[in-house]
């Protein structure tokens, strides 16, 4: 039996067209899916950027609107010592008990046993970084005679906490935190500022160490007998005056008040009646002689500027 049917030449072409159409449909679906994914990712990125912008704007505006906390009992970024109690006498017998005063004897040789007088009271200012070894040396050598001069009303004494060594404590910013802590004590427990200042220096950590934590600084403040331990501790642990301490340091680097164009170049910087002390930091006798000389100069300058009373006819 024979058949007269022949193959249909259009069948393969139709199948190819069907496959091609199917592939195009798949491609269109994939393209739409990619476009939707791209759009979704773009929308998500835009949303994230928008949220970040809002957060940054809020943070900046909050910081700008938040007032800078200023410590109390501060004058030109310094704290005057009003109470020297809590700092025991030192055992170094080499220290002198000379008072920074002078009577009209020989101007070139101040009398080391002169009695304090109002005319010869000197002003001593100490710019101190609590991580500076020189600041520690000066304090250890001179704390006893500084205390005596303040007690005898022979001198006014002020400390200016600065933070020049902030980068020298493994990233903990110890200098800045210690300066802020000193401002906290001066603000909320001013009678204990001198004792705390002394404790920070006598228990000074090493440079390039982590330094004391905020909690340890607070404990130290309480240990010297803070009058308001809770307020002082909270202030220290929140670093309430760290921004002030940084700005006070910047101001000192630009120039020191009541001086002839003197700027802070290192710590400690000790000024006596505005004149920088450049002698040995660990020699109390040399520092005492410098103070006595300044006091003598001030006495004679005041005497020369004060006109003599004239007799009334």
DABEL-V997200 format. One record per residue. SS is DSSP state (H for helix, E for strand, C for the rest). PHI is phi in whole degrees, -180 to 180 (none if undefined). Layout:
SS&PHI, SS&PHI
This chain:
C&none, C&-108, C&-122, C&-102, C&-77, C&-120, C&-61, C&-88, C&-67, H&-83, H&-61, H&-61, H&-63, H&-64, H&-67, H&-63, H&-64, H&-65, H&-65, H&-62, H&-62, H&-64, H&-64, H&-64, H&-63, H&-63, H&-62, H&-62, H&-63, H&-65, H&-63, H&-62, H&-65, H&-63, H&-62, H&-66, H&-65, H&-61, H&-64, H&-64, H&-64, H&-62, H&-63, H&-64, H&-62, H&-61, H&-64, H&-64, H&-61, H&-63, H&-63, H&-61, H&-63, H&-64, H&-64, H&-63, H&-61, H&-66, H&-65, H&-65, H&-66, H&-67, H&-65, H&-70, H&-82, C&-78, C&-69, C&-67, C&-75, C&-109, C&-69, C&-89, C&60, C&-113, E&-138, C&53, C&74, E&-120, E&-120, E&-79, C&-78, C&-113, C&-148, C&-104, C&-68, C&92, C&-116, C&-70, C&-65, C&-87, C&-88, C&-73, C&-78, C&-80, C&-74, C&-99, C&-101, C&-63, C&-105, C&-77, C&-138, C&-148, C&-105, C&-72, C&-106, C&-85, C&-63, C&-75, C&-125, C&-62, C&-78, C&-72, C&-114, C&-65, C&-85, C&-59, C&-135, H&-62, H&-66, H&-107, C&-62, E&-109, E&-110, E&-112, E&-123, E&-122, E&-89, E&-127, C&-109, C&-74, C&-110, C&-85, H&-65, H&-65, H&-63, H&-65, H&-59, H&-64, H&-65, H&-61, H&-76, H&-117, H&-61, H&-67, H&-72, H&-61, H&-61, H&-65, H&-64, H&-66, H&-62, C&-89, C&56, C&-89, E&-154, E&-99, E&-130, E&-132, E&-115, E&-122, E&-67, C&-131, C&-133, C&-83, C&-109, C&-58, C&-85, C&-108, C&-142, C&57, C&86, C&-86, C&56, H&-61, H&-55, H&-66, H&-68, H&-68, H&-64, H&-63, H&-63, H&-61, H&-66, H&-63, H&-66, H&-63, H&-80, H&-103, C&-149, H&-59, H&-66, H&-105, H&-62, H&-61, H&-65, H&-69, H&-57, H&-66, H&-66, H&-60, H&-83, H&-70, C&-107, C&-65, C&-75, C&-75, C&-63, C&70, C&-105, C&-71, C&75, C&-76, C&-76, H&-61, H&-64, H&-71, H&-63, H&-64, H&-62, H&-64, H&-64, H&-67, H&-66, C&-83, C&98, C&-55, C&-75, C&-134, H&-58, H&-68, H&-68, H&-64, H&-62, H&-62, H&-62, H&-68, H&-70, C&-91, C&52, C&-61, C&-112, H&-66, H&-65, H&-60, H&-61, H&-65, H&-69, H&-64, H&-64, H&-61, H&-65, H&-66, H&-67, H&-83, C&159, C&-101, C&-66, C&61, C&-133, C&-90, C&59, C&-91, C&-123, C&-70, C&-120, C&-176, C&-126, C&-79, E&-114, E&-112, E&-113, E&-118, C&52, C&86, E&-98, E&-68, C&-87, C&-119, C&-85, C&-67, C&-72, C&-102, C&-116, H&-64, H&-69, H&-65, H&-67, H&-61, H&-63, H&-62, H&-64, H&-63, H&-65, H&-61, H&-64, H&-64, H&-61, H&-64, H&-63, H&-71, H&-64, H&-67, H&-65, H&-70, H&-82, C&-90, C&-68, C&-71, C&-67, C&-100, C&-71, C&-86, C&-65
